[in-house]
Amino acid sequence: MLIFLAKRAFFMILTMLAVSLLVFLLLEVNGSAVAVKVLGPYSSDEQRHLWLEAHGYFAPWYERYFAWLGRMASGDFGDSLRFKTPVAAVLWPRLANTAILAAFVFALMVPVSVVLGVLAGMREGSATDRSISILSIITTSVPEFASATFLSFLFVLVLKWLPGTSGMNQGFDPLQLVMPVLVLVLYDFGYITRMMRASMAEVMQSPYIRTAVLKGIPYRRVIMRHALRNALIAPFTVIVLQINWLLSGVIVVEAFFGYKGFGALLLEASLNQDIYLIQACAMVSVFVAVATQTIADVGYTYLNPRIRFT
Amino acid sequence: MNIKDLGKVHVAIPKLAEDLRDGRVDRREFLRTSVLLGLAIPTAYSMASLLTGEPLMPQALAQETPRKGGTLRLGIFVMDASDPAIYDWSEKGNSARQLIEPLVQVGTDNLAQPHLAEKWQASEDVKTWTLYLRKDVKWSNGDAFNADDVIATFTRWLDSKTGSSNQGRFSGLTVKDGDTVKMAPNALEKVDANTVRFNFTNAMLSFPESLGDYPALITHRDFATKHEANLIKNPIGTGPFNLKEYVVGQRAVYTKKADYWGGEPYVDELQFIDLGADPAAELAALSSGQVDLLYKLDPNLLPGYQANPTIKIYDKDTAIVGVARMRVTEKPFDNKKVRQALQACVDHDRLLQLAYQGLGTPGQDFHVAPIHPEYTDLGPLKQDYDKAKKLLAEAGYPNGLDIEINCVDDPKWEGQIAVVLSEMMKPAGINLKVNVLPGGTYWDRWTKWPFSVTQWTTRPLGVQVLDVAYRKGAAWNENGYDNPEFEALLNQAQATIDVPKRKEIMKKIEQILQDDAISIIPFWLKIYTASSDKVQGFAYHFAREMYLHRVWLSA
């Protein structure tokens, strides 16, 4: 088990290094372009030269890369060009906002999709199964920008029940979370429901369930005690991987509702060519992606009794 | 005051008054030029009504008495606004404009109006300008506003170390010193504590208008010397509001200055709320009452605003344009016949319909807009494929042409222009490939592309853009244009105060630009914004400048 963990951690670091090199090469190798971004389009060549010299841009690229990597690793991401503050000062609060959004989505989506998936998978082909399957296929097929527009039209413009944007300018307001959470849950729950259903359906056909049923155990108990635990193993991975999506893949929803989260930050950073902020966001996204992958793998081996490292 | 006395303000004004009386100049142009040359606004208005017999002011609509109090919430990007000298977004100008002010304000009627400068005087050759500053203005730290503030601000703008776009705007005040450029030794003279004289090396007819441009906001004399060059940390200003809070990307909060020299603002508090980059958020925020006023709206969503009866919509014709310009030094655009063939393929009306839903005015392929006072209509251009094919054959491309056009991905209408152009050129055998680029990539090389769509912002006078973008060797001359005859005429226009004469010269300039076929000017944009019906007294500015101290909220 320890060797397995060490291996996973090693691969995680390797991936991050590879990505960091790519990020660095894409954004930093052309130093004069960085100088233009930092100093503005009206700066003189002389100013740019002075800036490049002061910031060590005339050193060989590999030297600069390792210096840069060292700073990144220690949490010093440089100063944001748009916000004129250290990147960390905007990055962490935004990431926290997205985590709040993700937590609400998770709290709602996981129970709903697991219950629906179990109901559907319990009796494959039944009316319940069909309705749930059709519903989840439809909601998953509608992209977030479309459902956001439709739901906004309904709840904000016509019914006037909910606030239209979620900037939280007067402090935290749970009402402003309703729309983004709704859109995200609607988009994603179908996917997990389908996974849960497939897994459940497979388990229901296995001999030990048939045995349990024939043994005369009440149906309810068969489901709760015997089927559910095994059926949850495969969807677990999928559920954990949604964390990654919720942290760095919700740009559309955050931008649509003006939610001040990590996705919207990434969008702002790219629209303003805020180089250091883009770098930091990219590295954070990669870290989240690799970390959730690792957690999913480790969790899977832990849950699945067929895989054991002794 | 009779016509002769007006000559004491500026020698050119009596002639202008006669032109108005005899109908050679319209009322608006008389007001513009006489105010420009130093006539006080009330005098200009009363003179105009005296000469034309029209009522003094346009009939004001019956209005309620303004109500004091409340918080006005504006949906706008809240960007870093620390150093006004290097602003490159109009949003930054609006963040600062509530705190610090320009010497001259270009009003929503496109006229230059005195602001921190209460009047000005130009010499006969328009090279020397004397500005008389208001004496009743105080900085928020208690200091009196005076000539030192103006001189310190200009000195900083004109120094190439600052990197301000104002250096180009007032280049006639600078001198080159080796690699650096700075203020010429006697460019600004302090006549007395409240009078500054500007000595330009060139005729500078557009000086008052340039003083009203968004980065030309005057900072305290100690800005960047005794104080750090950061307006947000040291919000010392002469403007109508004080800064309470400023969080980039989220919000800015201002409180009213009760003793503001221009009169106490109506609202108690002003909030700028950053709604992010998605235009749908603007509609949603206004519709659900999260903001009262928007900085701008996306015309694609106009029907959504129109459907709501509690929303007021404002529009304004501008000189904003996406110029499809050809670089005349690059093949095949070095051949005038090729450029003319491309132009002949364009149906400007249809282009406007398809790329911007018909919300604007079709262009005539020269960079002077109908809102400019010196504009002359040369007549609409016609689509003519036979002419295009003939010109192409003569240019040596009888079998058609493969070319590429570059444009940015945002705003969308710029890419739409490129796509529609590509479709319109197909029947003439021109295969135009559209290359949509992210803003950063495009702007890094914007002057170098052989063929591209570049957005040019609006300016009050037509000569202003011609000056920065069409002179040989100018930094923004993206066409690589070089025409001595054009430049001679432009010099003449910039030094000509007599309006009919200037218009005559400008007509020749328009003709030259059209004949040289260096650009396709698709259309001039109309811009839009919206507010809730509670907002009163707001007028939309063609450069989206927000003046909010006269805005009030009804109960």
Boltz contact constraints between the chains, C-beta under 6 A:
constraints:
  - contact:
      token1: [A, 40]
      token2: [B, 86]
      max_distance: 6.0
  - contact:
      token1: [A, 40]
      token2: [B, 163]
      max_distance: 6.0
  - contact:
      token1: [A, 42]
      token2: [B, 163]
      max_distance: 6.0
  - contact:
      token1: [A, 42]
      token2: [B, 165]
      max_distance: 6.0
  - contact:
      token1: [A, 43]
      token2: [B, 163]
      max_distance: 6.0
  - contact:
      token1: [A, 44]
      token2: [B, 160]
      max_distance: 6.0
  - contact:
      token1: [A, 46]
      token2: [B, 179]
      max_distance: 6.0
  - contact:
      token1: [A, 83]
      token2: [B, 248]
      max_distance: 6.0
  - contact:
      token1: [A, 84]
      token2: [B, 80]
      max_distance: 6.0
  - contact:
      token1: [A, 84]
      token2: [B, 82]
      max_distance: 6.0
  - contact:
      token1: [A, 152]
      token2: [B, 284]
      max_distance: 6.0
  - contact:
      token1: [A, 156]
      token2: [B, 284]
      max_distance: 6.0
  - contact:
      token1: [A, 156]
      token2: [B, 288]
      max_distance: 6.0
  - contact:
      token1: [A, 157]
      token2: [B, 287]
      max_distance: 6.0
  - contact:
      token1: [A, 163]
      token2: [B, 288]
      max_distance: 6.0
  - contact:
      token1: [A, 163]
      token2: [B, 290]
      max_distance: 6.0
  - contact:
      token1: [A, 164]
      token2: [B, 284]
      max_distance: 6.0
  - contact:
      token1: [A, 164]
      token2: [B, 285]
      max_distance: 6.0
  - contact:
      token1: [A, 164]
      token2: [B, 287]
      max_distance: 6.0
  - contact:
      token1: [A, 164]
      token2: [B, 288]
      max_distance: 6.0
  - contact:
      token1: [A, 165]
      token2: [B, 275]
      max_distance: 6.0
  - contact:
      token1: [A, 165]
      token2: [B, 281]
      max_distance: 6.0
  - contact:
      token1: [A, 165]
      token2: [B, 284]
      max_distance: 6.0
  - contact:
      token1: [A, 165]
      token2: [B, 285]
      max_distance: 6.0
  - contact:
      token1: [A, 165]
      token2: [B, 290]
      max_distance: 6.0
  - contact:
      token1: [A, 169]
      token2: [B, 251]
      max_distance: 6.0
  - contact:
      token1: [A, 169]
      token2: [B, 273]
      max_distance: 6.0
  - contact:
      token1: [A, 255]
      token2: [B, 276]
      max_distance: 6.0
  - contact:
      token1: [A, 255]
      token2: [B, 277]
      max_distance: 6.0
  - contact:
      token1: [A, 255]
      token2: [B, 278]
      max_distance: 6.0
  - contact:
      token1: [A, 256]
      token2: [B, 278]
      max_distance: 6.0
  - contact:
      token1: [A, 256]
      token2: [B, 280]
      max_distance: 6.0
  - contact:
      token1: [A, 258]
      token2: [B, 275]
      max_distance: 6.0
  - contact:
      token1: [A, 258]
      token2: [B, 276]
      max_distance: 6.0
  - contact:
      token1: [A, 258]
      token2: [B, 281]
      max_distance: 6.0
  - contact:
      token1: [A, 264]
      token2: [B, 276]
      max_distance: 6.0
  - contact:
      token1: [A, 267]
      token2: [B, 277]
      max_distance: 6.0
  - contact:
      token1: [A, 271]
      token2: [B, 277]
      max_distance: 6.0
  - contact:
      token1: [A, 273]
      token2: [B, 440]
      max_distance: 6.0
